[in-house]
């Protein structure tokens, strides 16, 4: 099986860029550190979440720690919207190449 990303792909701090592009969806103190393959994937999923309507979604962090990761968010939609955001964020974690667990041992 091929790895989803090169082991030596450089991590880049995209926080300021994302604040400029999607400021209302980025919480104060948010940190976004990904490689150049992962960043467009994050943008794609933020666009899907924005299409759900005014649910006060904010990304709190999206960091590739190698090994491990940190992804957190908050939103105030209806139960159905919350469920859809949770589904999309779960898909995002997988699409970014993160394992279901953020711990290196998988627990």
C-alpha positions as CSV (number, residue, x, y, z in Angstrom):
1,X,0.0,0.0,0.0
2,X,1.3,3.4,-0.9
3,X,1.5,6.1,1.8
4,X,-1.0,8.9,1.4
5,X,1.9,11.5,1.7
6,X,5.6,11.6,1.3
7,X,7.3,11.1,4.7
8,X,9.4,14.2,4.1
9,X,6.6,16.5,3.0
10,X,7.2,19.9,4.6
11,X,4.6,21.1,7.1
12,X,3.5,24.7,6.6
13,X,1.6,27.0,8.9
14,X,-1.5,28.0,6.9
15,X,-3.2,29.7,9.8
16,X,-2.9,33.3,8.4
17,X,-3.9,32.3,4.9
18,X,-7.0,30.5,6.1
19,X,-7.9,33.5,8.3
20,X,-7.8,35.6,5.2
21,X,-9.8,33.2,3.1
22,X,-12.4,32.0,5.6
23,X,-12.1,34.3,8.6
24,X,-15.6,33.8,9.9
25,X,-15.0,30.0,10.0
26,X,-11.7,30.2,11.9
27,X,-11.7,30.6,15.7
28,X,-9.5,33.0,17.5
29,X,-6.3,31.2,18.4
30,X,-6.8,28.5,15.7
31,X,-3.7,26.8,14.3
32,X,-3.6,25.1,10.9
33,X,-0.3,23.3,10.1
34,X,-0.5,20.9,7.2
35,X,1.5,19.9,4.1
36,X,0.8,21.3,0.7
37,X,-1.2,18.2,-0.3
38,X,-3.5,18.4,2.8
39,X,-4.3,22.1,2.6
40,X,-6.6,22.0,-0.5
41,X,-8.4,19.1,1.1
42,X,-9.2,21.2,4.1
43,X,-10.4,24.0,1.9
44,X,-12.7,21.6,0.1
45,X,-14.3,20.4,3.3
46,X,-14.7,23.9,4.7
47,X,-16.6,24.8,1.5
48,X,-18.9,21.8,2.1
49,X,-19.5,22.8,5.7
50,X,-20.2,26.4,4.6
51,X,-22.9,25.1,2.2
52,X,-24.8,23.8,5.2
53,X,-25.9,27.3,6.1
54,X,-25.4,29.6,9.1
55,X,-24.5,27.1,11.8
56,X,-21.7,29.1,13.5
57,X,-19.1,26.6,12.5
58,X,-15.5,27.4,13.6
59,X,-12.4,25.4,13.1
60,X,-10.4,25.5,16.3
61,X,-7.3,23.6,15.1
62,X,-6.1,21.3,12.3
63,X,-2.5,20.2,12.9
64,X,-0.5,17.3,11.6
65,X,2.0,16.4,14.4
66,X,3.6,13.5,12.6
67,X,3.0,11.2,14.4
68,X,-0.5,12.1,15.5
69,X,-2.8,14.9,14.8
70,X,-5.2,17.5,16.4
71,X,-8.5,18.4,14.8
72,X,-11.2,20.3,16.7
73,X,-14.2,22.4,15.8
74,X,-17.4,23.9,17.2
75,X,-20.8,24.7,15.7
76,X,-24.3,25.5,16.8
77,X,-26.6,24.0,14.2
78,X,-29.6,21.8,14.4
79,X,-29.1,18.2,15.4
80,X,-29.1,17.2,11.7
81,X,-26.6,19.9,10.9
82,X,-24.4,18.9,13.8
83,X,-24.5,15.3,12.6
84,X,-23.6,16.3,9.1
85,X,-20.7,18.4,10.3
86,X,-19.4,15.5,12.4
87,X,-19.7,13.2,9.4
88,X,-17.8,15.7,7.2
89,X,-15.1,16.3,9.8
90,X,-14.6,12.5,10.2
91,X,-14.2,12.3,6.4
92,X,-11.8,15.2,6.5
93,X,-9.6,13.5,9.1
94,X,-9.4,10.4,6.8
95,X,-8.9,12.4,3.6
96,X,-5.9,14.2,5.3
97,X,-4.3,10.9,5.9
98,X,-4.8,10.9,9.7
99,X,-5.6,7.7,11.5
100,X,-8.9,7.5,13.5
101,X,-6.9,7.9,16.6
102,X,-4.5,10.8,17.0
103,X,-2.2,8.7,19.2
104,X,0.7,6.9,17.5
105,X,-0.2,3.6,19.1
106,X,-3.7,3.8,17.6
107,X,-5.6,3.8,21.0
